[in-house]
Amino acid sequence: MSYKQIIKTLNLLKKSKKKKCFLITNTVKKINKNYYLTPIRETRTAIFFGAVVFDNLTAKKITRLVSKHIHYIYVDLEKKAASKKKDRFLYMIFLMMIQLT
C-alpha cells in the first residue's frame, strides 16, 4: 500500500498559509484498493482534501501520516455501514485524535 500521493499532496499544501483540513471517511463498497483520495477543495480560509478508506489499519496509517501537517481532521462514517464493527472504527479514530493532541 503506497501513500506517495498523500505525501505529494501534503508537500504541495505546505506552501499555503491557509488552514489545512483532512477528511477521512469509510464506505461499505469494496474496490481493489485500500483507499482512494478525494479532490482538493479550497475556500477563502482553508484547504480540504481527504481519503475514503475500507479498513481500520489504513485509516490509522493515514491519520498518523497526515496528523503532523494538518490543522483539522474530520471523520465521516457512512450511515449504511452502521454496525458494531463500524462503531469500533469510529471509536478507534476518536482515540487516535485524542492521542494526536
Secondary structure as UniProt FT lines:
FT   HELIX           4..13
FT   TURN            14..15
FT   STRAND          19..26
FT   STRAND          35..37
FT   STRAND          41..42
FT   STRAND          46..53
FT   HELIX           56..67
FT   TURN            68..69
FT   STRAND          72..76
FT   HELIX           79..81
FT   HELIX           84..100
//
